[in-house]
C-alpha cells in the first residue's frame, strides 16, 4: 500500500540532496581572474574526490550488493569503455568549434553524476520504504560525500567552458535525477533496487575514466613551476581525504 506520508518524507530528503548540487556556488565568491588562477587546483580536488568516490563509496557498495567479483570487474571495465565511446561521440558532434578541446569532460561528468544521483535517489527511497529512521540515515550518508563531490563537478564544468550560471543549472538538473530514482523505487517497489546495484560498478568505471583520462592530462597542459605542481598534488590528496572522512 502506498504511504503518502513516507513518500513525502523521502521526497524532502531527496530534494535536500539535490540542492547540494548547488554547492559549487561557493566558488563564485572568487572574481574571474582569481577563479582562472585557482581552477587547476579545483580540478585537482575534483580528481581526488572522484577517485575517492570510486574506492570508498561505489566499489565497496558494489561488493556488498553483488556476490560476483568477476561481474563487478566486467561492469567497471564496461563503464570505462562506454565513457570512452561517449567522449568520441561528443568530440565528433560538438568539437567543430575553436577551443572545444576541453568540452567532453563537462558533458561526461554531467552524465555520470546524473547516473550516480539516480542511484542515490533509489537508495534513499529504498531506505524510507524500510523505515523513516533508515531513510534519514541514508540521506545523511549520501549528503556527507555529495557536497565535496559537487564542488569538484562544478569546477570541471567551469574548466570545460561552461559559464557559472550554465554550470549551476546543468549541475542542478543532474542532481534532480535523484528525484527520478525515488519515483522509480516507490513506483516499482524495493525489488527493483536489487537490480539497480549493477549500475554502481558501471558508474565507478565512468568516474575512473573522467578522472584519469580527461582531468589528469589537463593538469599537464599548464606549464608551471614545482610549487604549483606540488599544490595540485596536495589538492588531489585533499579531495581524497574529504571524501574518506565523510564516507
C-alpha positions as CSV (number, residue, x, y, z in Angstrom):
1,X,0.0,0.0,0.0
2,X,1.3,3.5,-1.0
3,X,2.2,5.5,2.1
4,X,1.9,9.2,1.2
5,X,3.5,10.4,4.5
6,X,6.5,8.2,3.9
7,X,6.8,9.3,0.3
8,X,6.6,13.0,1.4
9,X,9.5,12.4,3.9
10,X,11.5,10.6,1.2
11,X,10.9,13.4,-1.3
12,X,12.1,16.1,1.2
13,X,15.2,14.0,1.8
14,X,16.0,13.6,-1.8
15,X,15.3,17.2,-2.6
16,X,17.7,18.3,0.1
17,X,20.4,16.1,-1.5
18,X,19.5,17.5,-5.0
19,X,20.0,21.1,-3.7
20,X,23.6,20.1,-2.7
21,X,24.3,20.1,-6.4
22,X,24.4,23.9,-6.0
23,X,27.4,23.7,-3.6
24,X,29.6,24.9,-6.4
25,X,28.2,28.4,-5.9
26,X,30.8,28.9,-3.1
27,X,33.4,29.2,-5.8
28,X,31.6,32.2,-7.3
29,X,32.9,34.4,-4.4
30,X,36.1,34.4,-6.5
31,X,36.3,37.0,-9.2
32,X,37.0,35.9,-12.8
33,X,40.8,36.4,-12.5
34,X,41.1,34.5,-9.2
35,X,38.9,31.7,-10.5
36,X,41.1,31.3,-13.5
37,X,44.2,31.1,-11.3
38,X,42.6,28.6,-8.9
39,X,40.7,26.4,-11.4
40,X,43.5,23.9,-11.8
41,X,43.6,23.4,-8.0
42,X,39.8,22.9,-8.0
43,X,40.2,20.4,-10.9
44,X,42.8,18.6,-8.8
45,X,40.4,18.5,-5.9
46,X,37.8,17.0,-8.3
47,X,40.2,14.3,-9.3
48,X,40.7,13.3,-5.7
49,X,37.0,13.4,-4.9
50,X,36.2,11.2,-8.0
51,X,38.8,8.6,-7.2
52,X,37.8,8.6,-3.5
53,X,34.1,8.1,-4.5
54,X,35.2,5.1,-6.5
55,X,37.4,3.4,-3.9
56,X,35.5,4.3,-0.7
57,X,31.9,4.5,-2.0
58,X,31.0,2.8,-5.3
59,X,33.3,-0.2,-5.2
60,X,32.7,-1.2,-1.6
61,X,28.9,-0.9,-2.1
62,X,29.3,-3.0,-5.2
63,X,31.0,-5.8,-3.3
64,X,28.3,-5.5,-0.5
65,X,25.5,-5.8,-3.0
66,X,26.8,-8.1,-5.8
67,X,28.1,-11.5,-5.0
68,X,30.2,-11.9,-8.1
69,X,33.7,-10.4,-8.3
70,X,34.2,-11.1,-12.0
71,X,30.9,-9.4,-12.8
72,X,31.9,-6.3,-10.8
73,X,35.2,-6.2,-12.7
74,X,33.4,-6.5,-16.0
75,X,31.0,-3.7,-15.2
76,X,33.8,-1.4,-14.2
77,X,35.6,-2.0,-17.5
78,X,32.2,-1.6,-19.3
79,X,31.9,1.8,-17.7
80,X,35.4,2.8,-18.8
81,X,34.8,1.7,-22.4
82,X,31.3,3.2,-22.6
83,X,32.6,6.6,-21.4
84,X,35.4,6.3,-24.0
85,X,32.8,5.8,-26.7
86,X,30.7,8.7,-25.3
87,X,33.7,11.1,-25.4
88,X,34.4,10.1,-29.0
89,X,30.8,10.8,-29.9
90,X,30.8,14.1,-28.1
91,X,34.0,15.1,-29.9
92,X,32.6,14.1,-33.2
93,X,29.4,16.0,-32.9
94,X,30.4,19.0,-30.8
95,X,34.0,19.7,-31.3
96,X,34.0,21.5,-34.6
97,X,34.4,24.8,-32.8
98,X,37.5,26.6,-31.7
99,X,38.7,25.8,-28.1
100,X,36.5,22.7,-27.9
101,X,39.3,20.5,-26.7
102,X,38.1,20.5,-23.1
103,X,34.3,20.2,-23.7
104,X,33.8,16.5,-23.4
105,X,34.8,16.3,-19.7
106,X,32.0,18.6,-18.8
107,X,29.3,16.6,-20.6
108,X,30.7,13.3,-19.3
109,X,30.6,14.4,-15.7
110,X,27.0,15.5,-16.1
111,X,26.1,12.1,-17.5
112,X,28.0,10.1,-14.9
113,X,26.9,12.3,-12.0
114,X,23.3,12.1,-13.2
115,X,23.5,8.3,-13.1
116,X,25.2,8.4,-9.7
117,X,22.4,10.7,-8.3
118,X,19.7,8.4,-9.8
119,X,21.2,5.5,-7.8
120,X,21.4,7.7,-4.7
121,X,17.7,8.6,-5.1
122,X,16.8,4.9,-5.4
123,X,18.9,4.0,-2.3
124,X,17.2,6.8,-0.3
125,X,13.7,5.6,-1.5
126,X,14.5,2.0,-0.5
127,X,15.7,3.3,2.9
128,X,12.4,5.1,3.6
129,X,10.4,2.1,2.4
130,X,12.3,0.1,5.1
131,X,11.7,2.7,7.8
132,X,11.9,6.5,8.3
133,X,14.9,6.1,10.5
134,X,16.8,4.1,7.9
135,X,15.7,6.6,5.2
136,X,17.0,9.7,7.0
137,X,20.2,7.8,7.9
138,X,20.7,7.2,4.2
139,X,20.0,10.9,3.4
140,X,22.8,11.9,5.8
141,X,25.2,9.3,4.4
142,X,24.6,10.4,0.8
143,X,24.8,14.1,1.7
144,X,28.1,13.6,3.5
145,X,30.0,12.8,0.3
146,X,27.8,14.9,-2.0
147,X,29.0,18.4,-1.1
148,X,32.7,17.8,-1.8
149,X,31.9,15.9,-5.0
150,X,29.5,18.6,-6.3
151,X,32.1,21.4,-5.8
152,X,34.5,19.2,-7.8
153,X,31.9,18.6,-10.5
154,X,31.2,22.4,-10.7
155,X,34.9,23.1,-11.2
156,X,35.1,20.5,-14.0
157,X,32.2,22.3,-15.8
158,X,33.8,25.7,-15.5
159,X,37.1,24.3,-16.7
160,X,35.3,22.7,-19.6
161,X,34.0,26.0,-20.8
162,X,30.6,26.3,-19.1
163,X,29.8,29.8,-17.7
164,X,29.0,29.8,-14.0
165,X,25.2,30.2,-14.4
166,X,25.0,27.4,-17.0
167,X,27.3,25.2,-14.8
168,X,25.0,25.7,-11.8
169,X,21.8,25.0,-13.9
170,X,23.1,21.8,-15.5
171,X,24.6,20.5,-12.3
172,X,21.3,21.1,-10.6
173,X,19.4,19.3,-13.3
174,X,21.9,16.4,-12.9
175,X,21.1,16.4,-9.2
176,X,17.4,16.2,-9.9
177,X,17.8,12.7,-11.3
178,X,17.8,11.6,-7.6
179,X,14.1,12.5,-7.6
180,X,13.6,10.3,-10.6
181,X,15.3,7.5,-8.7
182,X,12.9,8.0,-5.8
183,X,9.9,7.8,-8.1
184,X,11.1,4.6,-9.7
185,X,11.6,2.9,-6.3
186,X,8.2,4.0,-4.9
187,X,6.6,3.1,-8.3
188,X,8.1,-0.3,-8.8
189,X,8.9,-1.4,-5.2
190,X,12.2,-2.3,-3.4
191,X,12.7,-5.4,-5.6
192,X,13.8,-3.0,-8.4
193,X,16.5,-1.7,-6.1
194,X,18.1,-5.1,-6.1
195,X,18.8,-4.7,-9.9
196,X,20.0,-1.1,-9.8
197,X,23.1,-2.1,-7.8
198,X,24.7,-3.2,-11.0
199,X,24.9,0.4,-12.0
200,X,27.3,1.1,-9.1
201,X,30.5,-0.5,-10.6
202,X,29.5,0.8,-14.1
203,X,29.4,4.4,-12.6
204,X,32.7,3.7,-10.9
205,X,34.2,2.9,-14.3
206,X,32.9,6.2,-15.6
207,X,34.3,8.2,-12.7
208,X,37.7,6.5,-13.3
209,X,37.7,7.4,-16.9
210,X,36.9,11.1,-16.3
211,X,39.5,11.4,-13.5
212,X,42.4,9.6,-15.2
213,X,41.7,10.1,-18.9
214,X,40.2,13.6,-19.0
215,X,41.3,15.5,-16.0
216,X,44.8,14.3,-15.1
217,X,46.1,15.2,-18.6
218,X,44.6,18.7,-18.2
219,X,46.9,19.3,-15.2
220,X,49.9,18.7,-17.6
221,X,48.7,21.3,-20.1
222,X,49.5,24.3,-17.9
223,X,53.3,24.8,-17.6
224,X,54.1,25.9,-14.1
225,X,56.9,25.6,-11.6
226,X,57.5,23.0,-8.9
227,X,55.4,24.7,-6.3
228,X,52.1,24.8,-8.3
229,X,52.6,21.2,-9.3
230,X,53.1,20.3,-5.6
231,X,50.0,22.3,-4.8
232,X,48.0,20.3,-7.4
233,X,49.0,17.1,-5.7
234,X,48.0,18.5,-2.3
235,X,44.6,19.3,-3.6
236,X,44.2,15.8,-5.1
237,X,45.0,14.4,-1.7
238,X,42.6,16.9,-0.1
239,X,39.8,15.6,-2.3
240,X,40.7,12.1,-1.3
241,X,40.8,13.0,2.4
242,X,37.5,14.9,2.4
243,X,35.5,12.0,0.8
244,X,37.3,9.5,3.1
245,X,36.3,11.5,6.2
246,X,32.7,11.9,5.0
247,X,32.1,8.4,3.7
